[in-house]
Amino acid sequence: MVDTLVRYFGPKAAEPFDIVEQDWTTEEFTRGCYGGRLGAGAWTQYGTALAEPVGRIHWAGAETSSVWNGYMDGAIRSGRRAADEILG
């Protein structure tokens, strides 16, 4: 891991001041994953409903994205979508 950091960020990365590991399986609410997951078929059938505004409330987050659902890229896309909805 450190070799990869040095390759990308240079020699200062050879001496990290802290390293943090996350054991997702011990997390009470995620129980083994870094994001929420719906059951089989739920997202494909009802996924668009997750992003539909409710009155003045507009939803955003990785799980509401139609592209890269569940990932950081999807979270950014959904934030931009919600902002566009609000501004529109």
N, C-alpha and C positions, 0 to 999 in steps of 0.2 A: 504494500500500500504506500509506504513512504517513497519507494522508488518512483512510483507513478506520480505522486505529488511533486517530487523534485523535477521530473520530466516536464510537467505542466507549469510549475510555478517557480522553478529555480532552486538554487542551493539552500536558501533559507528554510525551505520546506523540509529539509533533512532532519531538523530538530523540532518536532512539534512540541508545543508547551502543554497540550492536553489532547487526549483521545477519548471519545465517548462512543460506546457501543450501545445499541438498543436491542433488547430482546423483546420483540413484538409479541411473542407467545405468552409473556407474563402480564401484558396489558389487560386490564379488566374489561375495557369497552371494545377494543379492536380484536382481541383474542387471536392474534397471529397475522394481522395485516396492517398496513399503514393507512388504509382508507376503507370507507364503507363499501359494502357489496350487497346488491339485491339478489334475491333468489333467481334461479334459472327462468328465463323468459320475462321476468318482471321489468327489466330495463327496456327491452325491445318492445314490450306491449304498452308500458306506462311511463317510459322515460321522459317523453316530452311534457307530461303533466308535472314533473318535478320542477321544471323551469318556468311554468306558466305563472304570471303575476297573480296575486290574490289581493284585489283592491290596490292599495298603494305599496304593497310589499312586493319587491322583486327579488327573486332567488338567484344566487350565484354560488358556485363551488364546483369542485372537480366532478362531483357526481351529477351535476346538472348540465354538463357539457355534452354536445352531440359528437364532438371530435376529441379524442384523447381522454375519454371519460375515465375518471379516477386518477389522473396524473396531473402534475403541476401545469403542464401545457393546457390541459383542459380547464383547470381552475382559472388561468389567465384569460382564456377564450370566453369562459362563462362570465367573468367579471366585466369584460368589454361588452359582451352581449347585454348584460343587465344595465350597464351604464348607457348604452345606446337606447335601450327601451325607455329608461327614465328621461333621458334628454329629448327623446322623440315625443 
